[in-house]
Amino acid sequence: MEEEITISKKNLWMYSTFILIAVVVIAGVMILSGNKSPPTGLVTASIDDDAVLGDANAQVTIIEFSDYQCSFCRKFWVETLPSIESQYIDTGKVKLVFRDFPLTSIHPMSQASAEAAESVRELGGDEAYFEFHDKMFSEQNILDSGSVNGAVTKTIQYTIDDLKRWASELGYDISASLDSGKYRNEVLNDASDAQKAGIKGTPYFIIIGSDGEGTALNGAQPFSAFKQVIDSKLG
């Protein structure tokens, strides 16, 4: 019995050492390869010159990095944003800044959609921008589930002509601007900022209080997750 215990302890020590070495090696490979997770916890980001929804002087700022063809971004729009708007944005406590992060490798219309929104903004300002923002998501949701507020089930395919038509239905002619690629670099600059910050997916949110510190939320989180962070920033 004594010998068996001694052998077991020795084996345990050998296996533990092997595992520790393996973990260190794997960690080193990840560092050398640049593999890293999306940033979490306290982070910061610029609002740049992007469209703002809400009172410009609101105490709390939500910066959203989003992709107009992303189904999870649309899910946030359907399920969570209405409560944020009614409880925080409409009451002047929070403003939302929308920044583009088109994931063009999987969403071929995301870049054009972002450029279309900027073209509408040129014609009608931030209010028009968010009107068209809502229009793009609502039209995709109708194509997805048959209802503006229906369940989000898949990525929707649409065309440049659809973007022009949707803008026209709101009273904006964006054909010349969109065809010329006028806002291509504006959108790409947003995407570059997202990549520099280590953001890898959409939607991605940075919630910033009056002290300038930002807390990250990754993905289509429920309203309760936003409420917890926003309330902590409001004090």
C-alpha positions as CSV (number, residue, x, y, z in Angstrom):
1,M,0.0,0.0,0.0
2,E,2.8,2.5,0.9
3,E,4.6,1.7,-2.4
4,E,1.4,2.1,-4.4
5,I,0.7,5.5,-2.9
6,T,4.3,6.7,-3.5
7,I,4.1,5.6,-7.2
8,S,0.7,7.3,-7.6
9,K,2.0,10.6,-6.2
10,K,5.1,10.4,-8.5
11,N,2.9,9.8,-11.5
12,L,0.6,12.6,-10.5
13,W,3.6,15.0,-10.3
14,M,4.8,13.9,-13.7
15,Y,1.4,14.4,-15.3
16,S,0.9,17.8,-13.7
17,T,4.3,18.9,-14.9
18,F,3.5,17.7,-18.4
19,I,0.2,19.6,-18.5
20,L,1.8,22.8,-17.2
21,I,4.4,22.6,-19.9
22,A,1.8,22.0,-22.5
23,V,-0.3,25.0,-21.3
24,V,2.8,27.3,-21.5
25,V,3.7,26.1,-25.0
26,I,0.2,26.6,-26.3
27,A,0.0,30.1,-24.7
28,G,3.3,31.0,-26.3
29,V,2.1,29.8,-29.7
30,M,-1.1,31.9,-29.4
31,I,0.9,35.0,-28.4
32,L,3.3,34.6,-31.3
33,S,0.5,34.0,-33.8
34,G,-1.4,37.0,-32.7
35,N,-4.4,35.0,-31.6
36,K,-6.5,37.0,-29.2
37,S,-10.0,37.2,-28.0
38,P,-12.3,40.2,-28.5
39,P,-11.6,42.8,-25.8
40,T,-13.8,42.7,-22.7
41,G,-14.0,44.7,-19.5
42,L,-12.8,48.3,-19.5
43,V,-12.2,49.5,-23.0
44,T,-12.3,52.8,-25.0
45,A,-13.2,53.9,-28.5
46,S,-13.7,57.1,-30.4
47,I,-17.2,58.2,-31.5
48,D,-15.4,59.6,-34.6
49,D,-17.9,61.7,-36.7
50,D,-20.6,59.1,-36.9
51,A,-24.3,59.4,-36.6
52,V,-25.8,59.9,-33.1
53,L,-29.2,58.8,-31.8
54,G,-30.3,60.8,-28.8
55,D,-29.2,63.8,-26.8
56,A,-25.6,64.8,-27.7
57,N,-25.1,65.7,-24.1
58,A,-26.3,62.5,-22.6
59,Q,-24.4,61.2,-19.6
60,V,-23.8,57.7,-21.1
61,T,-22.7,56.9,-24.6
62,I,-23.2,53.5,-26.4
63,I,-20.9,53.0,-29.3
64,E,-22.2,50.2,-31.5
65,F,-20.0,48.6,-34.1
66,S,-22.4,46.9,-36.5
67,D,-23.0,45.3,-39.9
68,Y,-26.3,46.0,-41.6
69,Q,-26.5,42.5,-43.1
70,C,-25.7,40.7,-39.9
71,S,-28.6,38.7,-38.5
72,F,-27.4,39.2,-34.9
73,C,-27.2,42.9,-35.4
74,R,-30.8,42.8,-36.7
75,K,-31.7,40.6,-33.7
76,F,-30.4,43.4,-31.4
77,W,-32.4,45.9,-33.3
78,V,-35.6,43.9,-33.0
79,E,-35.3,42.6,-29.4
80,T,-33.2,45.0,-27.4
81,L,-32.8,48.4,-28.9
82,P,-36.5,49.4,-28.5
83,S,-36.2,49.0,-24.7
84,I,-32.9,51.0,-24.6
85,E,-34.6,53.7,-26.7
86,S,-37.7,54.0,-24.5
87,Q,-36.0,53.8,-21.1
88,Y,-32.7,55.6,-21.8
89,I,-32.3,57.3,-25.1
90,D,-35.8,59.0,-25.3
91,T,-35.3,60.2,-21.7
92,G,-32.0,61.9,-22.5
93,K,-29.8,59.6,-20.3
94,V,-28.1,57.8,-23.1
95,K,-27.0,58.4,-26.7
96,L,-26.1,55.7,-29.3
97,V,-23.3,56.2,-31.8
98,F,-23.5,53.8,-34.8
99,R,-20.2,52.8,-36.3
100,D,-19.8,50.5,-39.3
101,F,-18.0,47.2,-39.2
102,P,-19.0,45.4,-42.4
103,L,-18.0,41.8,-42.4
104,T,-17.8,41.6,-46.2
105,S,-16.4,38.1,-46.4
106,I,-19.7,36.7,-45.1
107,H,-22.1,39.6,-45.8
108,P,-21.6,40.8,-49.4
109,M,-24.1,43.7,-49.1
110,S,-22.8,45.1,-45.8
111,Q,-20.3,47.6,-47.3
112,A,-22.9,49.0,-49.8
113,S,-25.5,49.2,-47.0
114,A,-23.3,51.2,-44.8
115,E,-22.4,53.5,-47.7
116,A,-26.1,53.9,-48.5
117,A,-26.8,55.0,-44.9
118,E,-24.1,57.6,-45.1
119,S,-25.6,58.9,-48.4
120,V,-28.9,59.3,-46.7
121,R,-27.3,61.1,-43.8
122,E,-25.7,63.6,-46.2
123,L,-29.2,64.5,-47.4
124,G,-31.1,64.5,-44.1
125,G,-28.7,64.4,-41.2
126,D,-28.6,62.0,-38.3
127,E,-32.4,61.8,-38.0
128,A,-32.6,60.6,-41.6
129,Y,-29.7,58.2,-41.0
130,F,-31.4,56.4,-38.2
131,E,-34.7,56.4,-40.2
132,F,-32.9,54.6,-43.0
133,H,-31.1,52.4,-40.4
134,D,-34.5,51.2,-39.2
135,K,-35.7,50.8,-42.8
136,M,-32.9,48.5,-43.8
137,F,-33.4,46.3,-40.7
138,S,-37.2,46.3,-41.0
139,E,-37.2,45.3,-44.7
140,Q,-34.8,42.5,-44.0
141,N,-37.0,41.3,-41.2
142,I,-40.0,41.3,-43.4
143,L,-38.1,39.2,-45.9
144,D,-37.0,36.9,-43.1
145,S,-40.2,36.3,-41.1
146,G,-42.9,38.3,-42.8
147,S,-43.1,40.9,-40.0
148,V,-41.1,43.9,-39.0
149,N,-41.0,42.6,-35.4
150,G,-40.9,38.9,-36.3
151,A,-38.3,36.3,-35.3
152,V,-34.8,36.7,-36.8
153,T,-33.8,33.3,-38.3
154,K,-31.3,33.9,-41.1
155,T,-29.1,36.3,-43.1
156,I,-31.1,38.0,-45.8
157,Q,-29.8,38.6,-49.4
158,Y,-30.7,41.9,-51.2
159,T,-29.3,44.1,-53.9
160,I,-28.1,47.6,-54.6
161,D,-31.4,48.4,-56.3
162,D,-33.2,47.4,-53.1
163,L,-31.1,49.9,-51.1
164,K,-31.9,52.7,-53.6
165,R,-35.6,51.8,-53.5
166,W,-35.7,51.7,-49.7
167,A,-34.1,55.1,-49.6
168,S,-36.5,56.4,-52.3
169,E,-39.5,55.3,-50.3
170,L,-38.2,57.6,-47.5
171,G,-37.8,60.4,-49.9
172,Y,-34.0,60.2,-50.6
173,D,-32.3,59.7,-53.9
174,I,-28.9,58.1,-53.2
175,S,-28.2,56.7,-56.6
176,A,-25.4,59.1,-57.6
177,S,-23.7,59.0,-54.2
178,L,-23.9,55.2,-53.8
179,D,-22.8,54.5,-57.4
180,S,-19.7,56.8,-57.0
181,G,-18.5,55.1,-53.8
182,K,-18.4,58.5,-52.2
183,Y,-18.5,57.1,-48.6
184,R,-16.5,54.0,-49.2
185,N,-13.5,55.3,-47.2
186,E,-15.7,56.6,-44.4
187,V,-17.0,53.1,-43.9
188,L,-13.6,51.5,-44.2
189,N,-12.2,53.9,-41.6
190,D,-14.8,52.7,-39.1
191,A,-13.9,49.1,-39.9
192,S,-10.2,49.8,-39.5
193,D,-10.9,51.3,-36.0
194,A,-12.8,48.2,-35.0
195,Q,-10.0,45.9,-36.2
196,K,-7.4,48.0,-34.3
197,A,-9.4,47.7,-31.2
198,G,-9.3,43.9,-31.5
199,I,-13.0,43.6,-32.4
200,K,-13.7,40.5,-34.4
201,G,-17.5,40.2,-34.7
202,T,-20.8,42.1,-34.7
203,P,-22.7,43.5,-33.0
204,Y,-20.1,44.9,-30.5
205,F,-20.9,47.6,-28.0
206,I,-18.8,49.9,-25.8
207,I,-20.7,51.7,-23.1
208,I,-19.0,54.8,-21.8
209,G,-19.8,56.8,-18.7
210,S,-19.0,60.4,-17.9
211,D,-15.6,59.3,-16.5
212,G,-14.6,58.2,-20.0
213,E,-14.3,54.5,-19.0
214,G,-16.0,52.1,-21.3
215,T,-17.4,48.6,-20.7
216,A,-17.7,46.2,-23.6
217,L,-20.6,44.0,-24.4
218,N,-20.2,41.5,-27.2
219,G,-23.1,40.1,-29.3
220,A,-26.8,40.5,-29.3
221,Q,-27.2,40.7,-25.6
222,P,-30.6,41.0,-23.9
223,F,-31.8,44.3,-22.5
224,S,-31.0,43.2,-18.9
225,A,-27.3,43.1,-19.8
226,F,-27.4,46.6,-21.1
227,K,-29.5,47.8,-18.2
228,Q,-27.0,46.6,-15.7
229,V,-24.0,48.4,-17.3
230,I,-25.9,51.6,-18.1
231,D,-27.3,51.9,-14.6
232,S,-23.8,51.5,-13.2
233,K,-22.6,54.3,-15.4
234,L,-25.5,56.6,-14.4
235,G,-24.6,56.1,-10.8
